[in-house]
Amino acid sequence: MKVTTHNGKIVLAPDQQAMLLNTQDLSEHQFLIMGLTNVAYVRPSVTADGHAAWAIHAADGALLSVVDDIEAASRIISKNDMVTAGLQ
């Protein structure tokens, strides 16, 4: 299964057929089916010393990294061949 993005939506392409999914409607099980190593989301966070930060999480909620700014989070996700799931 190929996982990419198109106009802000995750595209799953099994057997050469693409299916658009709205990430806001995905259940935890659907994220798991897509593969934890392919999907990440970013949330505002605070470091242990009280500084504002951004936490990168796997689809199952596991913390992957904490960075200083959203741009760094985006670069890290892209560099690791992951896609960002938009959350509300």
Summary of the structure (lengths in Angstrom):
residues: 88
radius of gyration: 13.6
end to end distance: 26.0
largest distance: 48.2
contacts: 225
relative contact order: 0.20
helix: 26%
strand: 40%
